[in-house]
Amino acid sequence: MDSLPLPPLSAEQTDLVARMRELSRTRFAPRAARYDAESSFPHENYRDLQAAGLLPLTVPRAYGGVGADPIAYVHALREMAQGCSATALTFNMHSTITSFIDALGTEAQKQRWFAEVVEHGRLIASITSEPEQSFRDKFVLNTVFRRADGGWRVAGVKQFCSIGDAADYYFVTGVVEGTSSAAEGVISAMIPRTDAGVKIEGIWNATGMRGTISHTIRYDCLVPESDVVGTPGSLLTIDLSGFALGYAAVYLGIGEAAFDYMLEYAKTKTLKPATEPMSHHPLVQRTVAQVGTALRAAQLLVHEAARVRMTGDKAATMLAVNQAKAYAAEVGLDATTRALQMAGGRGILKELPLERWHRDALAGPVMPPSNDRCLETAGKLLCGLRAATLEFQ
């Protein structure tokens, strides 16, 4: 967002953000309406990311990746979301899983899967959400890992599987058969899309984020031991805040795009009988000030959450990320609403991007962790109580 300055960034961080901004504005933005209308995956955008060397943004440098730190990552993601919301949302899922592999994977697994991303542009989808379950309370996993000859038999059904059939691998999380708690038995595996046991139900037909093609996937696969990531319970010992921090950046970016449009509209649009642009009207000035101030606050919250995450302080990170996600999602939605209202009746026409941004922003407050959950977690932490953003039963 050009209208509000970024917090100070290093030269390296600035360069990464600028590269993503250029790609987003020149390549992603012109295609976004088509992906939304068709509910089709942004394959071209991902090819551009790979060609620009940005697909492995969170893959460590030791394995050929960019190795972006959290601050560079969130601001790059903001820029991506301003061009194409669906690309940014799915990219956050792909990128967060690469960080999980870095934290939990064996050396052989890192070399194998990071090479797949860096050299071949492979995409990794995270599939955790299950029918009849909610991330607002304790999450119950029905996917079961059963011991079998040569590895594990993994069976279950997942919904809201963003990237859908465009993914090359699915990072599937379930529980080991016979364990009594998630802390004891939660475990994950990488399952290739080409596995004969993977069945994709292409039923994604949503109001917003249509290009994420978040299909439902059923699977019953024999997974070799070499494709199991981590040990039972280890997933819950690492920093899982990457998802929420990335979502905060995505929905903030959508709001920023709407604000920039609102600002340009106010500066250039004159409505009769007035002879001056809308920006001269006190009510418009007030609206622009309110939205701009809220977005600036959200931007600083997201930046601070990324900075705190870099310290490794889990409790401080949990508080900062939950506050940032809840606030950024609300502010992003409000910015799209105000921009649409300022445009008047034209705002709901498909020829303008406002209604698309608004529909995409509707997902923000309910995106796991939902804002209700984020505020509950932040409130517990502020009250000195035990808290966890994501709890498995």
Residue pairs with C-beta under 8 A, 6 or more apart in sequence:
1 78
1 82
1 256
1 257
1 259
1 260
1 295
1 299
2 260
3 259
3 260
3 263
3 292
4 256
4 292
4 295
4 296
4 299
6 17
6 75
6 299
6 303
7 299
7 300
7 303
9 17
9 71
9 72
9 75
12 72
13 69
13 71
13 72
13 75
16 54
16 57
16 66
16 68
16 72
16 76
17 72
17 75
17 76
17 79
19 52
19 54
19 76
20 54
20 76
20 77
20 79
20 80
21 79
23 48
23 49
23 52
23 54
23 80
23 83
24 79
24 80
24 82
24 83
24 84
25 82
25 83
27 44
27 45
27 48
27 83
28 42
28 45
28 48
28 80
28 83
28 84
28 87
29 82
29 83
29 84
31 42
31 44
31 45
31 84
32 83
32 84
32 85
32 86
32 211
32 353
32 356
33 350
33 353
33 356
34 40
35 41
35 42
35 84
35 86
35 210
35 211
36 86
36 210
36 211
36 356
36 359
36 360
37 210
37 350
38 210
39 204
39 205
39 206
39 210
39 211
39 213
40 211
40 213
41 86
41 90
41 163
41 164
41 166
41 211
41 212
41 213
42 84
42 86
42 87
42 90
42 211
43 166
45 84
45 87
46 55
46 87
46 121
46 123
46 166
47 121
49 55
49 91
50 121
53 66
54 66
54 76
55 117
55 118
55 121
56 64
56 65
56 66
56 98
56 114
56 117
56 118
57 65
57 66
57 68
57 73
57 76
57 91
57 95
58 65
58 66
58 67
58 68
58 73
58 95
58 96
58 98
58 99
59 65
59 66
59 67
59 98
59 102
59 114
59 117
59 118
60 67
60 102
60 114
61 67
63 110
63 111
63 114
63 115
63 118
64 114
64 115
64 118
64 119
65 98
65 114
65 117
65 118
68 76
69 306
69 310
70 245
70 306
70 307
70 309
70 310
71 303
71 306
71 307
71 310
73 95
73 246
73 249
73 306
74 245
74 246
74 248
74 249
74 302
74 303
74 305
74 306
75 249
75 303
77 88
77 91
77 92
77 246
77 249
77 250
77 253
78 249
78 250
78 252
78 253
78 256
78 299
78 302
79 253
80 87
80 88
80 91
80 250
80 253
81 88
81 89
81 249
81 250
81 251
81 252
81 253
81 254
81 257
82 253
82 254
82 256
82 257
82 260
83 257
84 211
85 208
85 209
85 211
85 250
85 253
85 254
85 357
85 360
86 209
86 210
86 211
86 212
86 360
87 211
88 249
88 250
88 253
89 162
89 209
89 212
89 247
89 250
90 123
90 125
90 162
90 163
90 212
92 242
92 243
92 246
92 247
92 249
92 250
93 124
93 125
93 126
93 162
93 163
93 243
94 123
94 124
94 125
94 126
94 163
95 242
95 246
96 126
96 242
96 243
96 246
97 124
97 125
97 126
97 171
98 113
98 114
98 117
98 124
99 242
100 171
100 188
100 229
100 235
100 238
101 109
101 110
101 113
101 114
101 229
102 110
103 238
103 239
104 188
104 229
104 230
104 234
104 235
104 238
105 113
105 229
105 230
108 226
109 190
109 226
109 229
113 122
113 124
113 169
113 190
116 122
116 168
116 169
117 123
117 124
122 168
122 169
123 163
123 166
123 167
123 168
123 169
124 167
124 168
124 169
124 170
124 171
124 190
125 161
125 162
125 163
125 164
125 167
125 169
125 170
125 171
126 162
126 170
126 171
126 243
127 158
127 161
127 170
127 171
127 172
127 173
127 217
128 139
128 158
128 173
129 135
129 158
129 159
129 160
129 161
129 368
130 140
130 141
130 142
130 143
130 156
130 157
130 158
130 159
131 157
131 159
131 216
133 139
133 140
133 142
135 368
135 369
135 370
135 373
135 390
136 370
136 372
136 373
137 391
138 391
138 392
138 393
139 390
139 391
139 392
139 393
140 392
140 393
141 173
141 174
141 175
141 182
141 186
141 392
141 393
142 156
142 157
142 174
143 154
143 155
143 156
143 157
143 158
143 172
143 173
143 174
143 175
144 154
144 155
144 156
144 174
144 175
144 176
144 177
145 152
145 153
145 154
145 174
145 175
145 176
145 177
145 185
145 187
145 189
145 223
145 228
146 152
146 153
146 154
146 155
146 177
147 153
147 177
148 222
150 222
150 224
150 225
151 222
151 223
151 224
151 225
151 226
151 227
151 228
152 189
152 222
152 223
152 225
152 228
153 220
153 221
153 222
153 223
154 172
154 174
154 189
154 191
154 219
154 220
154 221
154 222
154 223
155 197
155 219
155 220
155 221
156 172
156 174
156 218
156 219
157 216
157 217
157 218
157 219
158 172
158 216
158 217
158 219
159 214
159 216
159 217
160 214
160 216
161 167
161 170
161 214
161 215
161 216
161 217
162 212
162 213
162 214
163 212
163 213
163 214
164 200
164 202
164 204
164 212
164 213
164 214
164 215
164 217
165 193
165 200
165 202
165 213
165 215
166 213
167 193
168 192
168 193
169 190
169 191
169 192
169 193
170 190
170 191
170 192
170 193
170 198
170 217
170 219
171 188
171 189
171 190
171 229
172 188
172 189
172 190
172 191
172 219
173 186
173 187
173 188
173 235
174 186
174 187
174 188
175 182
175 185
175 186
175 187
175 392
176 184
176 185
176 187
176 232
178 185
179 185
179 232
181 392
181 393
182 233
182 236
182 391
182 392
182 393
183 233
183 236
183 392
184 232
184 233
185 232
185 233
186 232
186 233
186 235
186 236
186 392
187 228
187 229
187 230
187 231
187 232
187 233
187 234
187 235
188 228
188 229
188 230
188 235
189 223
189 227
189 228
189 229
190 227
190 229
191 197
191 198
191 219
191 221
191 223
191 227
192 198
195 219
195 221
196 221
197 219
197 220
197 221
197 222
198 217
198 218
198 219
198 221
199 217
199 218
199 219
200 215
200 216
200 217
201 215
201 216
201 217
201 218
202 213
202 215
203 215
203 216
204 210
204 212
204 213
204 214
204 215
206 214
207 359
207 362
208 356
208 358
208 359
208 360
208 361
208 362
208 363
209 360
209 363
236 392
239 309
239 312
239 314
239 317
240 389
240 390
241 309
241 317
241 318
241 321
241 389
243 368
244 321
244 322
244 325
244 368
244 369
244 374
244 389
245 302
245 305
245 306
245 309
245 321
245 324
245 325
247 325
247 329
247 364
247 367
248 298
248 301
248 302
248 305
248 321
248 324
248 325
248 327
248 328
248 329
249 302
249 328
250 364
251 328
251 329
251 332
251 333
251 361
251 363
251 364
251 367
252 295
252 298
252 299
252 302
252 328
252 331
252 332
253 332
254 332
254 335
254 336
254 357
254 360
254 361
254 364
255 291
255 295
255 298
255 328
255 331
255 332
255 333
255 334
255 335
255 336
255 361
256 295
256 299
256 332
256 335
257 353
257 357
258 332
258 335
258 336
258 338
258 339
258 340
258 354
258 357
258 358
258 361
259 291
259 292
259 295
259 335
259 339
261 339
261 353
261 354
262 287
262 288
262 291
262 335
262 338
262 339
262 342
262 343
263 288
263 292
265 278
265 339
265 342
265 343
266 277
266 278
266 279
266 284
266 288
266 342
267 277
267 278
267 279
268 277
269 277
269 278
270 276
270 277
270 278
271 278
274 280
274 281
278 284
278 342
279 285
279 288
284 342
287 338
287 342
290 338
291 334
291 335
291 338
291 339
294 331
294 334
294 335
295 331
295 335
297 327
297 331
298 324
298 327
298 328
298 331
298 332
301 320
301 323
301 324
301 327
301 328
302 324
302 328
304 320
304 324
305 317
305 320
305 321
305 323
305 324
308 316
308 317
308 320
308 321
309 317
309 320
309 321
311 317
315 381
318 377
318 381
318 387
318 388
318 389
319 377
319 378
319 381
319 382
321 389
322 369
322 374
322 375
322 377
322 378
322 381
322 389
323 374
323 378
325 369
325 371
325 374
326 365
326 371
326 374
326 375
326 378
328 364
329 361
329 364
329 365
329 367
329 371
330 364
330 365
330 371
332 361
332 364
333 358
333 361
333 362
333 364
333 365
335 361
336 354
336 357
336 358
336 360
336 361
337 358
339 347
339 354
339 357
339 358
340 347
340 348
340 354
340 355
340 358
341 347
343 352
343 354
346 352
347 354
347 355
348 354
348 355
349 355
350 356
364 371
365 371
368 390
369 377
369 389
369 390
373 389
374 389
376 387
377 387
377 388
377 389
378 387
380 386
380 387
381 387
